Amino acid sequence: MNDDRTVRRAAEALLLFDCERLTLARRLRGLRKNQLAQSVGTTPKAIGQFEAGVQRPAETMLAKLAFALGVPVEFFQGGRSPVSMDGAHFRSLRSTSQIERDQALAYGRIATDVVAALEDLVDFPAVDLPEYSVPPEEIAGSGPVEAARLARKALVGRPGPVAHVVRLLEARGVIVLVLPAATRRVDAFSVGVHPRPMVLFNPAKGDYWRNRFDAAHELGHLVMHADAEPGEKIVEDQAHRFAAEFLMPEADIAGELPSTADWDRLSALKGVWGVSMAALLYRARTLKIMDEGVYRAAMGTLSARGWRRQEPGPARALEQPTMLIKAVELAGMAGIGRDLLAERARVTRADLDLLVPRR
């Protein structure tokens, strides 16, 4: 780590040192300031001063920081305008720690660097999502339903099931990623960043049915909540209602839903509409086809049989994002392989491969 070449590179990087990039690298590795300080032989206060821009690390310290964080010293160089991830819509702020959310956001942040590097080489679809602002204080109004109907008209254009939600998002210019395994406690979330919105999925969810509902839920945030405060229960409920109408339009499904816990019927509808039986029960209840008592009993049966975790029936492969994978392949055909792309994006090759795996 302390050879002349490393120190020379650190000296060059120090000239363009960006304190925010140090914070980004630390969050990317899921470390607290005291943990990073211990690994490089300094104090948490010193790390805080480096990250605040109050003090610059010496060349040897910068090299130590790069080694401890598993990034090249060039990672700390400024130059590209930072993309704010402050408006990320997490499903629940209570179920995960700030460190876990920061790590997931850091991966989203470096993904924007990868996309920026690719956009110099590849033409992505234009961002083309409808907007229908729903006030965050609207609890029981029709806003989410109207927003979902507008979105279906613009994005799907026909009645019936949505064939592939992830492909639909990517076709409209949305960056869709599966987060690395280190972030498995973080649920799906979305960020309406400029110039491209992003949807990031939980790597631990291997459930096709829930994954599709998650995708529609995050689409709801992108359509409705450009200015809403993330994490509020009302906002999350609105996105839930949006997803239900988007995937199971009242006009198309109301006549098919049972008023009782008809499991054979629910299983058949699950296969047609690409949603879970739990989602179908929720839809039947919200459309007042199934009364509250029947719904609660049915959900109790789901729990008793272990179906809340894994419903019966054949498994389906997840809807996987492919836009960035294809873009990396096209860049490779143009002579910009993964190593060079990672260098241009100023990320490690390992992090690039985590975010955009080979197929």
C-alpha positions as CSV (number, residue, x, y, z in Angstrom):
1,M,0.0,0.0,0.0
2,N,2.9,2.4,0.8
3,D,4.9,1.9,-2.4
4,D,6.1,5.0,-4.3
5,R,3.4,4.6,-7.0
6,T,0.6,4.5,-4.5
7,V,1.8,7.6,-2.7
8,R,2.2,9.4,-6.0
9,R,-1.3,8.5,-7.0
10,A,-2.5,9.7,-3.6
11,A,-0.7,13.0,-4.1
12,E,-2.4,13.5,-7.4
13,A,-5.8,12.6,-6.0
14,L,-5.3,14.9,-3.0
15,L,-5.1,17.9,-5.4
16,L,-8.8,17.2,-6.4
17,F,-9.9,15.7,-3.1
18,D,-13.7,15.9,-2.6
19,C,-14.8,15.3,1.0
20,E,-18.2,14.1,0.0
21,R,-16.6,11.2,-1.9
22,L,-15.0,10.0,1.3
23,T,-18.4,10.0,3.0
24,L,-19.8,8.1,0.0
25,A,-17.1,5.5,0.2
26,R,-17.5,5.0,3.9
27,R,-21.3,4.6,3.6
28,L,-20.8,2.3,0.6
29,R,-18.9,-0.1,2.9
30,G,-21.5,0.3,5.7
31,L,-19.0,1.7,8.2
32,R,-19.4,4.2,11.0
33,K,-16.7,6.9,11.5
34,N,-15.2,5.1,14.5
35,Q,-14.9,1.9,12.6
36,L,-13.1,3.6,9.7
37,A,-10.9,5.5,12.1
38,Q,-9.8,2.4,13.9
39,S,-8.9,0.7,10.6
40,V,-6.6,3.5,9.5
41,G,-5.1,4.4,12.9
42,T,-6.8,7.8,13.5
43,T,-9.7,9.2,15.4
44,P,-13.4,9.5,14.6
45,K,-13.0,13.3,15.0
46,A,-10.3,13.3,12.3
47,I,-12.6,11.3,10.0
48,G,-15.4,13.8,10.6
49,Q,-13.1,16.7,9.8
50,F,-12.0,15.0,6.6
51,E,-15.6,14.4,5.6
52,A,-16.7,18.0,6.5
53,G,-13.8,19.5,4.4
54,V,-12.4,21.2,7.5
55,Q,-9.1,19.3,7.1
56,R,-7.6,17.3,4.2
57,P,-6.0,14.0,4.9
58,A,-2.2,13.7,4.2
59,E,-1.1,11.7,1.2
60,T,-0.3,8.6,3.3
61,M,-3.6,8.8,5.1
62,L,-5.5,9.1,1.8
63,A,-3.8,5.9,0.6
64,K,-4.7,4.2,3.9
65,L,-8.4,5.3,3.6
66,A,-8.5,4.0,0.0
67,F,-7.1,0.7,1.1
68,A,-9.5,0.4,4.1
69,L,-12.5,1.2,1.9
70,G,-11.5,-0.9,-1.0
71,V,-11.5,1.9,-3.6
72,P,-8.8,3.5,-5.7
73,V,-7.5,6.8,-4.5
74,E,-9.0,8.3,-7.6
75,F,-12.4,7.6,-6.1
76,F,-11.9,10.6,-3.8
77,Q,-11.5,13.1,-6.7
78,G,-14.2,15.6,-7.3
79,G,-15.3,16.8,-10.7
80,R,-18.7,15.3,-11.4
81,S,-21.7,17.1,-9.9
82,P,-23.1,15.0,-7.0
83,V,-26.6,13.6,-7.4
84,S,-28.8,14.1,-4.4
85,M,-30.5,10.9,-3.0
86,D,-32.3,12.8,-0.3
87,G,-35.8,12.2,-1.7
88,A,-35.6,8.4,-1.6
89,H,-38.9,6.7,-0.7
90,F,-38.1,3.9,1.7
91,R,-41.0,1.6,2.7
92,S,-40.4,1.9,6.4
93,L,-37.8,4.1,8.2
94,R,-38.2,2.1,11.4
95,S,-37.4,-1.4,10.0
96,T,-33.8,-0.5,9.0
97,S,-30.9,1.5,10.6
98,Q,-29.6,4.7,9.2
99,I,-26.3,2.9,8.4
100,E,-28.2,0.3,6.3
101,R,-30.2,3.0,4.4
102,D,-27.0,5.1,3.8
103,Q,-25.3,2.0,2.3
104,A,-28.2,1.3,0.0
105,L,-28.3,5.0,-1.1
106,A,-24.5,4.9,-1.6
107,Y,-24.9,2.1,-4.1
108,G,-27.6,4.1,-5.8
109,R,-25.3,7.0,-5.9
110,I,-22.4,5.2,-7.6
111,A,-25.0,3.7,-10.0
112,T,-25.6,7.2,-11.2
113,D,-21.9,7.5,-12.0
114,V,-22.0,4.3,-13.9
115,V,-25.1,5.5,-15.9
116,A,-23.4,8.8,-16.6
117,A,-20.3,7.0,-18.0
118,L,-22.5,4.8,-20.1
119,E,-24.6,7.7,-21.4
120,D,-21.5,9.0,-23.1
121,L,-21.4,5.7,-25.1
122,V,-24.9,4.4,-25.4
123,D,-28.4,5.9,-26.1
124,F,-30.8,5.1,-23.3
125,P,-34.6,5.4,-23.6
126,A,-35.9,8.9,-22.9
127,V,-37.4,9.4,-19.5
128,D,-41.2,9.4,-20.1
129,L,-43.3,9.0,-17.0
130,P,-46.6,10.7,-16.4
131,E,-46.9,13.0,-13.4
132,Y,-50.0,13.2,-11.2
133,S,-49.2,14.9,-7.9
134,V,-51.2,13.6,-4.9
135,P,-51.0,15.7,-1.7
136,P,-49.3,13.7,1.1
137,E,-52.1,14.7,3.5
138,E,-54.8,13.0,1.3
139,I,-55.8,10.0,3.3
140,A,-58.9,8.6,1.7
141,G,-59.3,10.5,-1.5
142,S,-59.3,9.2,-5.1
143,G,-55.9,10.6,-6.0
144,P,-53.9,7.4,-6.0
145,V,-56.5,5.6,-8.0
146,E,-56.7,8.4,-10.6
147,A,-52.9,8.5,-10.8
148,A,-52.8,4.8,-11.4
149,R,-55.4,5.0,-14.2
150,L,-53.5,7.8,-15.8
151,A,-50.3,5.8,-15.6
152,R,-51.9,2.7,-17.1
153,K,-53.3,4.7,-20.0
154,A,-49.9,6.3,-20.7
155,L,-47.7,3.2,-20.0
156,V,-49.8,0.2,-20.7
157,G,-52.6,1.4,-23.0
158,R,-54.9,-1.6,-22.7
159,P,-57.0,-3.4,-20.1
160,G,-55.9,-6.6,-18.4
161,P,-52.7,-7.8,-16.6
162,V,-49.4,-5.9,-16.9
163,A,-47.1,-8.4,-18.6
164,H,-43.7,-7.2,-17.2
165,V,-43.5,-4.3,-14.8
166,V,-39.7,-4.0,-14.8
167,R,-39.5,-4.0,-18.5
168,L,-42.2,-1.3,-18.7
169,L,-40.1,0.9,-16.3
170,E,-36.9,0.4,-18.2
171,A,-38.7,1.2,-21.5
172,R,-39.6,4.6,-20.1
173,G,-36.1,5.4,-19.1
174,V,-36.1,4.4,-15.4
175,I,-32.9,2.8,-14.0
176,V,-33.8,-0.5,-12.3
177,L,-31.3,-2.2,-10.1
178,V,-31.1,-5.2,-7.7
179,L,-29.1,-4.0,-4.7
180,P,-26.0,-6.1,-3.6
181,A,-26.6,-8.7,-0.9
182,A,-25.0,-6.5,1.8
183,T,-28.2,-4.4,1.7
184,R,-30.6,-7.3,2.1
185,R,-32.4,-5.7,5.1
186,V,-33.4,-2.7,3.0
187,D,-36.8,-3.0,1.2
188,A,-37.3,-1.8,-2.3
189,F,-37.1,2.0,-2.7
190,S,-37.1,4.7,-5.4
191,V,-35.5,8.0,-6.1
192,G,-36.7,10.6,-8.5
193,V,-33.2,11.8,-9.2
194,H,-32.2,14.0,-12.2
195,P,-31.8,13.2,-15.0
196,R,-33.1,9.6,-14.4
197,P,-35.4,8.2,-11.8
198,M,-34.3,4.9,-10.2
199,V,-36.0,1.9,-8.6
200,L,-33.8,-0.4,-6.5
201,F,-35.0,-3.8,-5.3
202,N,-34.2,-5.8,-2.2
203,P,-31.7,-8.6,-3.1
204,A,-33.2,-11.0,-0.6
205,K,-36.7,-11.1,-2.1
206,G,-37.0,-14.0,-4.4
207,D,-40.7,-13.7,-4.7
208,Y,-42.0,-12.9,-8.2
209,W,-45.4,-11.8,-7.0
210,R,-44.2,-9.4,-4.3
211,N,-41.5,-8.1,-6.6
212,R,-44.0,-7.0,-9.2
213,F,-46.1,-5.3,-6.5
214,D,-43.0,-3.6,-5.2
215,A,-42.2,-2.3,-8.7
216,A,-45.7,-0.9,-9.1
217,H,-45.5,0.6,-5.6
218,E,-42.3,2.5,-6.5
219,L,-43.7,3.6,-9.8
220,G,-46.5,5.1,-7.7
221,H,-44.0,7.2,-5.8
222,L,-42.3,8.4,-9.1
223,V,-45.7,9.4,-10.5
224,M,-47.3,11.0,-7.4
225,H,-44.6,12.0,-4.9
226,A,-42.1,14.4,-6.4
227,D,-42.4,16.7,-3.4
228,A,-43.7,14.4,-0.7
229,E,-41.7,13.7,2.5
230,P,-40.3,10.2,2.3
231,G,-41.2,7.6,4.8
232,E,-44.6,8.9,5.9
233,K,-47.2,6.2,6.4
234,I,-49.8,8.1,4.4
235,V,-47.4,8.4,1.4
236,E,-46.7,4.7,1.6
237,D,-50.4,3.9,1.8
238,Q,-51.0,6.0,-1.3
239,A,-48.3,4.1,-3.2
240,H,-49.9,0.9,-2.1
241,R,-53.3,2.0,-3.4
242,F,-51.7,3.1,-6.7
243,A,-50.0,-0.3,-7.1
244,A,-53.3,-2.2,-6.5
245,E,-55.2,-0.2,-9.1
246,F,-52.2,-0.3,-11.5
247,L,-51.9,-4.1,-11.4
248,M,-55.5,-5.0,-10.7
249,P,-57.7,-2.3,-12.3
250,E,-61.2,-2.1,-10.7
251,A,-62.9,-2.0,-14.1
252,D,-61.2,-5.3,-15.2
253,I,-60.9,-7.4,-12.0
254,A,-64.0,-6.5,-9.9
255,G,-66.2,-9.1,-11.6
256,E,-63.6,-11.8,-11.1
257,L,-62.8,-11.4,-7.4
258,P,-64.5,-13.8,-5.0
259,S,-66.5,-12.6,-2.0
260,T,-65.3,-15.6,0.0
261,A,-61.9,-17.2,0.5
262,D,-62.1,-19.4,-2.6
263,W,-58.5,-20.6,-2.7
264,D,-58.8,-22.3,-6.1
265,R,-60.3,-19.2,-7.6
266,L,-57.6,-17.0,-5.9
267,S,-54.9,-19.3,-7.1
268,A,-56.1,-19.1,-10.7
269,L,-56.4,-15.3,-10.6
270,K,-52.9,-15.1,-9.1
271,G,-51.5,-16.9,-12.2
272,V,-53.4,-14.6,-14.6
273,W,-52.8,-11.2,-12.9
274,G,-49.3,-11.8,-11.6
275,V,-50.0,-10.8,-8.0
276,S,-50.1,-12.7,-4.8
277,M,-53.3,-14.2,-3.2
278,A,-52.7,-11.8,-0.3
279,A,-52.8,-8.9,-2.8
280,L,-56.0,-10.3,-4.3
281,L,-57.6,-10.5,-0.9
282,Y,-56.6,-6.9,-0.2
283,R,-58.1,-5.8,-3.5
284,A,-61.4,-7.7,-2.8
285,R,-61.6,-6.0,0.6
286,T,-60.8,-2.4,-0.7
287,L,-63.3,-2.8,-3.5
288,K,-65.9,-4.0,-0.9
289,I,-66.4,-7.3,-2.6
290,M,-65.2,-9.1,0.5
291,D,-66.4,-7.9,3.9
292,E,-64.0,-7.1,6.7
293,G,-64.7,-10.3,8.7
294,V,-64.2,-12.6,5.8
295,Y,-61.0,-10.8,4.8
296,R,-59.5,-11.1,8.3
297,A,-60.4,-14.8,8.5
298,A,-58.8,-15.4,5.1
299,M,-55.6,-13.6,6.2
300,G,-55.6,-15.6,9.3
301,T,-55.7,-18.8,7.2
302,L,-52.8,-17.5,5.1
303,S,-50.8,-17.1,8.3
304,A,-51.7,-20.4,9.8
305,R,-50.7,-22.3,6.7
306,G,-47.4,-20.4,6.3
307,W,-48.6,-18.8,3.1
308,R,-47.7,-15.3,4.2
309,R,-44.1,-16.2,3.6
310,Q,-44.5,-18.5,0.7
311,E,-47.8,-19.1,-1.1
312,P,-48.6,-22.4,-2.8
313,G,-48.1,-22.9,-6.5
314,P,-45.2,-23.1,-8.9
315,A,-42.4,-20.5,-8.5
316,R,-41.7,-18.0,-11.2
317,A,-38.4,-16.3,-12.1
318,L,-38.1,-12.7,-11.0
319,E,-38.6,-9.9,-13.5
320,Q,-34.9,-9.0,-13.9
321,P,-33.7,-5.6,-15.1
322,T,-31.6,-5.8,-18.3
323,M,-31.2,-2.2,-19.6
324,L,-27.8,-1.5,-17.8
325,I,-26.6,-5.0,-18.7
326,K,-27.3,-4.4,-22.4
327,A,-25.7,-1.0,-22.1
328,V,-22.5,-2.4,-20.6
329,E,-22.4,-5.1,-23.4
330,L,-22.8,-2.4,-26.1
331,A,-20.0,-0.4,-24.5
332,G,-17.8,-3.5,-24.6
333,M,-18.6,-4.0,-28.3
334,A,-17.4,-0.4,-28.8
335,G,-14.1,-1.1,-27.1
336,I,-15.0,0.1,-23.6
337,G,-14.8,-3.1,-21.4
338,R,-15.8,-3.4,-17.8
339,D,-12.4,-2.4,-16.4
340,L,-12.2,0.8,-18.5
341,L,-15.9,1.6,-17.8
342,A,-15.3,1.2,-14.0
343,E,-12.3,3.6,-14.4
344,R,-14.4,6.1,-16.2
345,A,-17.2,5.9,-13.6
346,R,-14.6,6.0,-10.8
347,V,-15.9,2.9,-9.1
348,T,-14.3,-0.4,-8.4
349,R,-14.7,-3.2,-10.9
350,A,-16.1,-5.3,-8.1
351,D,-18.8,-2.7,-7.3
352,L,-19.6,-2.4,-11.0
353,D,-20.1,-6.2,-11.3
354,L,-22.3,-6.2,-8.2
355,L,-24.6,-3.5,-9.6
356,V,-24.5,-4.7,-13.2
357,P,-23.9,-8.5,-13.2
358,R,-23.0,-10.4,-16.3
359,R,-25.6,-12.6,-17.9
